[in-house]
Amino acid sequence: QLWSESIDWVAGEQDIPSAGFRCTAKTRYRQPDQACTIYRDEHTENGVRVEFDEPQRAVTPGQSVVFYSGEVCLGGGVIHHTNAPEPDFI
């Protein structure tokens, strides 16, 4: 999961139902589209929580998440925080 506080919708404002909104997302350049569900984050004015269908590698606060519906870019925002475990460095 990841959270973003400010989403810029470039394809028009998205109405995110309480049950969530299905689309795909990318968190890294040239990453294949990843299936996910976007939920409104009630703790912020324009924030979302994103749950991916599969665990994601290297989701990093400060980087971008971009949402797609097929070939159409819906918008995106900066990743605020994630619940991904910290990497183990030896």
Buried (B, 14 or more C-beta within 10 A) or exposed (E): BBBBBEBEBEEEEBEBEEEBBEBBBBBBEEEEBBEBBBBBBEEBEBBBBBEBEEEBEEBEEEEBBBBBBEEEBBBBBBBBEBEBEEEEEE
